[in-house]
């Protein structure tokens, strides 16, 4: 029997779904995936690419399982770091963000990452953030003070299982302003923050101001998907405070728990032992990698490993990825067709915590149609 794709199969009474980080997510005909997108203030590096390739791989794996992914990838174009970059460039924040977003989308297209179904931009969701702030105040989950609205966050730290000192460090590192005197508690965070010089501002019932970072994502995610998502994805470094506060605010707003049925926190990419970041001066730019290596090689570099594990980038890893991909392509060149049992084994591996490495091993070993199916399904052709 000719197996033309991974989505052609006999009807089954078994449940369809995926396991992510030990959590089983049963699915019917579609999956809602919210991916924390970039703050568009600089060029795309391998750390960014790793997260979005994994989101794309999850979406592709779901299609192979007969489930249609609906991906929302936001754009954080209201942000203090972006404002500072725009000032240095001498242009409006929104013009600067639009240009950087255009470059990012070109990088993603070159890498074979499919465009999301929804791409909300924070500056277009000011009114939903204002409504979110009002609803949280009404529910007693937030309070108004000095032109701002602050979400009560002490329980968020406890739920994240962090020591207070570590939570304070992370809050300060990610712009949470734990020493803000307007707050009742250092772990409270701004849903709406009062206007400040050199930052954009909008009118609100509490006076001019702008959204808080976590509130922006809540407003965009809830506006697109409603009360919850099947998978919330982003880099491991966003686990706390951003994702923890996002979930807590969304649950306080809707009363529905859990906000996310599963989380995909892609492992950190490191260079020289430090997380890849502009501040560390250790960026590996995506455009440089794609100038010297085909996109499928870069994708293989990223996905031929456990998605949640942090890893150290070294140039030699690209050569290994190229060899791995060549093995897959040679296997795909064998003339025999795929057996249904082998395609089912591929599906099972992808459904089991996105075991791409295991699926590659099987495809190389089996060859022929099985390797062709996996090559096409994962965008490695």
ROPAMI-877982 format. One line per 4 residues: number of its first residue (from 0); their letters; for each residue x, y, z of C-alpha. Coordinates in Angstrom, 2 decimals, padded with zeros to 5 digits. Layout:
N
NUM = A = X:Y:Z; ...
END
This chain:
381
0 = XXXX = 000.00:000.00:000.00; 001.38:003.40:-000.97; 001.55:005.83:001.97; 001.55:009.31:000.42
4 = XXXX = 001.75:011.29:003.62; 001.69:010.91:007.37; -001.88:012.16:007.57; -003.37:009.36:005.45
8 = XXXX = -004.28:006.52:007.75; -007.05:004.18:008.70; -009.64:005.43:011.20; -008.66:004.63:014.78
12 = XXXX = -010.52:004.49:018.05; -007.39:005.58:019.87; -007.02:009.11:021.19; -004.99:011.62:019.19
16 = XXXX = -002.64:013.93:020.99; 000.91:014.67:022.07; 002.92:014.41:025.24; 004.98:017.47:026.18
20 = XXXX = 007.23:017.47:029.24; 005.30:014.54:030.66; 001.86:016.09:030.17; -000.52:014.31:027.81
24 = XXXX = -002.66:016.62:025.68; -005.61:014.90:024.00; -006.76:016.67:020.84; -009.63:016.44:018.40
28 = XXXX = -009.40:018.33:015.10; -007.28:021.37:016.00; -004.76:022.66:018.54; -004.44:026.23:019.78
32 = XXXX = -000.76:027.20:020.07; 000.30:030.57:021.47; 003.97:031.38:020.86; 005.63:034.33:022.55
36 = XXXX = 007.12:036.25:019.64; 009.99:038.67:019.48; 010.40:042.20:020.69; 011.42:043.63:017.29
40 = XXXX = 014.40:045.78:018.18; 017.37:043.86:016.76; 018.44:041.15:014.31; 017.43:037.48:014.63
44 = XXXX = 019.93:035.15:016.27; 020.12:031.37:016.70; 018.47:031.53:020.12; 015.37:033.15:018.58
48 = XXXX = 015.44:030.68:015.70; 015.58:027.68:018.02; 012.32:028.62:019.73; 010.41:029.30:016.54
52 = XXXX = 011.73:026.24:014.71; 010.50:024.11:017.62; 007.08:025.77:017.45; 007.02:025.09:013.71
56 = XXXX = 008.09:021.49:014.34; 005.29:021.02:016.85; 002.81:022.36:014.31; 004.17:020.07:011.60
60 = XXXX = 004.06:017.06:013.93; 000.42:017.80:014.77; -000.46:017.90:011.09; 001.20:014.51:010.72
64 = XXXX = -001.10:013.28:013.50; -004.17:014.59:011.69; -004.64:017.65:013.93; -004.68:021.14:012.44
68 = XXXX = -002.53:023.58:014.47; -003.72:027.16:014.83; -000.65:029.22:015.71; -000.71:032.70:017.21
72 = XXXX = 002.73:034.35:017.44; 002.58:037.82:018.93; 004.78:040.85:018.34; 005.79:042.79:021.47
76 = XXXX = 006.08:046.21:019.85; 005.33:048.16:023.04; 008.36:047.61:025.23; 010.97:049.66:027.06
80 = XXXX = 013.91:048.00:025.26; 012.30:048.72:021.90; 011.67:052.34:022.88; 015.35:052.78:023.78
84 = XXXX = 016.49:051.24:020.47; 014.14:053.47:018.50; 015.44:056.57:020.29; 019.01:055.61:019.43
88 = XXXX = 017.97:055.20:015.81; 016.12:058.53:015.85; 012.79:057.12:014.64; 009.32:056.48:016.05
92 = XXXX = 008.99:053.27:018.05; 006.29:051.84:015.76; 008.20:052.60:012.55; 011.33:051.02:014.01
96 = XXXX = 009.39:047.95:015.15; 007.73:047.49:011.77; 011.09:047.50:009.98; 012.64:045.03:012.41
100 = XXXX = 009.57:042.80:012.21; 009.87:042.76:008.42; 013.47:041.55:008.73; 012.47:038.90:011.26
104 = XXXX = 009.72:037.54:009.05; 012.18:037.31:006.17; 014.55:035.32:008.37; 011.76:032.94:009.40
108 = XXXX = 010.67:032.42:005.79; 014.26:031.70:004.77; 014.45:029.12:007.57; 011.28:027.41:006.39
112 = XXXX = 009.19:028.44:009.40; 005.60:028.77:008.27; 003.83:032.07:008.92; 001.49:031.97:011.94
116 = XXXX = -002.27:032.02:011.52; -002.48:035.06:013.81; 000.19:037.69:014.45; -001.22:040.28:016.85
120 = XXXX = 000.86:043.38:017.60; 000.77:044.82:021.08; 000.15:048.41:020.01; -003.19:047.33:018.48
124 = XXXX = -004.39:045.80:021.78; -004.33:048.81:024.08; -008.10:048.76:024.65; -008.12:045.05:025.56
128 = XXXX = -005.33:045.69:028.06; -007.38:048.50:029.61; -010.38:046.17:029.87; -008.14:043.49:031.37
132 = XXXX = -006.87:045.93:033.99; -010.41:046.96:034.91; -011.59:043.35:035.17; -008.65:042.38:037.40
136 = XXXX = -009.33:045.33:039.72; -013.00:044.38:039.89; -012.06:040.79:040.74; -009.73:041.93:043.53
140 = XXXX = -006.69:040.50:041.73; -005.25:043.97:041.04; -005.36:047.47:042.51; -005.09:051.03:041.24
144 = XXXX = -002.43:053.40:042.52; -000.92:056.67:041.25; -002.14:056.25:037.70; -001.17:052.59:037.41
148 = XXXX = -002.84:049.22:037.90; -000.87:046.44:039.61; -001.55:042.70:039.63; -001.05:040.94:042.96
152 = XXXX = 001.83:038.54:042.34; 002.94:037.02:045.62; 001.09:033.76:044.87; 002.68:033.60:041.42
156 = XXXX = 006.12:033.19:042.98; 004.89:030.41:045.25; 003.22:028.62:042.33; 006.45:028.85:040.30
160 = XXXX = 008.31:027.09:043.12; 011.11:029.66:043.24; 013.02:030.93:046.24; 012.25:034.57:046.91
164 = XXXX = 015.81:035.73:046.23; 015.88:034.02:042.83; 012.44:035.36:041.94; 013.53:038.90:042.86
168 = XXXX = 016.64:038.54:040.70; 014.62:037.39:037.71; 011.97:040.07:038.24; 014.65:042.76:038.18
172 = XXXX = 016.44:041.23:035.20; 013.24:041.26:033.14; 012.18:044.81:033.98; 009.66:043.97:036.70
176 = XXXX = 010.73:046.91:038.88; 010.39:045.10:042.22; 011.53:048.27:044.03; 008.67:050.42:042.64
180 = XXXX = 007.29:052.30:045.68; 003.78:052.30:044.21; 003.48:048.55:044.78; 002.11:046.78:047.81
184 = XXXX = 004.53:043.90:047.22; 007.78:043.60:045.23; 006.21:040.77:043.23; 003.22:042.78:042.07
188 = XXXX = 003.51:043.69:038.39; 002.09:046.47:036.27; -000.96:045.71:034.16; -001.10:049.39:033.26
192 = XXXX = 001.88:051.64:034.03; 001.76:055.45:034.29; 003.16:057.53:031.44; 006.88:058.28:031.44
196 = XXXX = 009.01:060.58:029.34; 010.42:059.05:026.13; 007.81:056.28:026.04; 004.56:056.12:024.04
200 = XXXX = 001.38:056.68:026.06; -002.35:056.18:025.62; -005.34:057.49:027.54; -006.96:055.25:030.15
204 = XXXX = -009.39:055.58:033.10; -006.34:055.92:035.36; -004.58:058.53:033.25; -002.09:058.31:030.37
208 = XXXX = 000.18:055.29:030.31; 001.06:052.06:028.54; 000.54:048.32:029.04; 002.72:046.09:031.16
212 = XXXX = 004.59:043.33:029.34; 002.70:040.36:030.77; -000.65:042.09:030.31; 000.02:042.65:026.61
216 = XXXX = 000.41:038.92:026.01; -002.69:038.08:028.06; -004.77:040.58:026.07; -003.53:039.23:022.74
220 = XXXX = -003.83:035.53:023.64; -007.30:035.80:025.17; -008.53:038.01:022.33; -007.39:035.45:019.74
224 = XXXX = -008.11:032.15:021.50; -010.54:032.85:024.33; -010.16:031.40:027.80; -007.19:029.10:027.23
228 = XXXX = -004.70:027.43:024.90; -003.62:023.87:024.27; 000.09:024.73:024.17; 001.89:027.90:025.19
232 = XXXX = 005.39:028.05:023.73; 008.46:030.19:024.22; 012.06:030.14:025.33; 013.05:028.54:028.62
236 = XXXX = 014.10:031.97:029.90; 010.47:033.15:029.71; 009.23:030.56:032.21; 009.48:033.13:035.03
240 = XXXX = 008.39:035.83:035.29; 006.66:036.20:031.93; 004.81:032.93:031.45; 004.03:032.52:035.13
244 = XXXX = 002.37:035.95:035.34; 000.66:035.49:031.97; -001.03:032.31:033.19; -001.96:033.83:036.54
248 = XXXX = -003.52:036.94:034.99; -005.44:034.92:032.40; -006.83:032.59:035.08; -007.77:035.51:037.33
252 = XXXX = -009.59:037.11:034.38; -011.49:034.06:033.13; -011.78:031.83:036.19; -010.70:028.90:033.99
256 = XXXX = -007.71:026.79:035.06; -005.27:025.78:033.84; -004.79:028.52:031.28; -002.43:026.33:029.24
260 = XXXX = -002.87:022.57:028.96; 000.84:022.18:028.24; 003.97:024.33:027.92; 006.80:024.10:025.43
264 = XXXX = 009.83:025.89:026.89; 012.59:025.50:024.31; 016.02:025.03:025.82; 018.46:027.93:025.93
268 = XXXX = 021.20:028.17:023.30; 024.55:029.04:024.87; 027.88:030.23:023.54; 030.94:030.16:025.76
272 = XXXX = 028.81:028.96:028.65; 026.52:032.00:028.58; 023.01:032.35:027.20; 023.08:033.80:023.70
276 = XXXX = 022.15:037.47:024.09; 023.12:040.86:022.75; 024.17:041.96:026.23; 026.60:039.01:026.43
280 = XXXX = 028.12:039.84:023.04; 027.91:036.21:021.92; 025.26:036.31:019.20; 025.27:033.84:016.32
284 = XXXX = 023.19:035.60:013.69; 020.72:033.58:011.69; 021.50:035.45:008.49; 025.17:034.47:008.83
288 = XXXX = 024.30:030.79:009.29; 021.95:030.82:006.30; 024.60:032.51:004.15; 026.84:029.45:004.52
292 = XXXX = 024.45:026.56:005.20; 021.13:025.48:003.68; 018.08:026.07:005.84; 017.41:022.31:006.36
296 = XXXX = 020.89:021.95:007.89; 020.19:024.75:010.38; 016.80:023.21:011.16; 018.45:019.82:011.74
300 = XXXX = 021.01:021.46:014.04; 018.13:022.77:016.15; 015.73:019.83:016.24; 018.06:016.82:016.42
304 = XXXX = 018.04:016.97:020.21; 015.48:017.08:023.07; 013.54:020.34:022.73; 013.65:021.24:026.43
308 = XXXX = 017.39:020.74:026.88; 019.73:023.74:026.81; 022.76:023.30:024.60; 026.09:024.86:023.69
312 = XXXX = 026.51:026.03:020.10; 029.77:025.17:018.36; 030.43:025.54:014.61; 031.33:021.85:014.37
316 = XXXX = 027.71:021.01:015.21; 026.67:022.39:011.82; 028.94:019.89:010.10; 027.37:017.07:012.13
320 = XXXX = 023.90:018.35:011.24; 024.84:018.38:007.55; 026.05:014.78:007.80; 022.87:013.76:009.60
324 = XXXX = 020.72:015.41:006.94; 022.75:013.81:004.15; 022.11:010.41:005.73; 018.39:011.13:005.76
328 = XXXX = 018.42:012.23:002.11; 020.41:009.16:001.05; 017.92:006.96:002.88; 015.05:008.79:001.17
332 = XXXX = 016.62:007.93:-002.19; 015.96:004.22:-001.73; 013.14:003.29:-004.10; 010.84:001.24:-001.85
336 = XXXX = 007.61:002.73:-000.52; 006.76:003.32:003.10; 005.05:000.61:005.10; 002.09:001.76:007.14
340 = XXXX = 003.59:000.24:010.28; 006.76:002.33:009.88; 004.78:005.53:009.33; 002.78:004.76:012.47
344 = XXXX = 006.06:004.38:014.36; 007.14:007.81:013.09; 003.89:009.33:014.30; 004.29:007.67:017.69
348 = XXXX = 007.81:009.08:018.09; 006.73:012.61:017.16; 003.76:012.37:019.51; 006.03:011.29:022.36
352 = XXXX = 007.54:014.60:023.41; 008.56:015.52:019.84; 011.23:012.84:019.64; 012.68:014.12:016.36
356 = XXXX = 016.02:012.38:016.93; 014.26:009.05:017.32; 012.18:009.69:014.21; 015.35:010.55:012.25
360 = XXXX = 017.01:007.34:013.43; 014.01:005.31:012.30; 013.79:007.08:008.94; 017.50:006.57:008.21
364 = XXXX = 017.31:002.92:009.23; 014.11:002.18:007.30; 014.76:004.43:004.33; 012.67:004.76:001.20
368 = XXXX = 009.17:006.14:001.57; 009.47:006.38:005.35; 012.44:008.73:005.05; 010.68:010.72:002.33
372 = XXXX = 007.60:011.10:004.51; 009.61:012.42:007.47; 011.73:014.71:005.28; 008.62:016.38:003.88
376 = XXXX = 006.71:016.44:007.15; 009.48:018.23:009.09; 010.59:020.60:006.33; 014.00:018.97:005.91
380 = X = 013.99:018.59:002.14
END
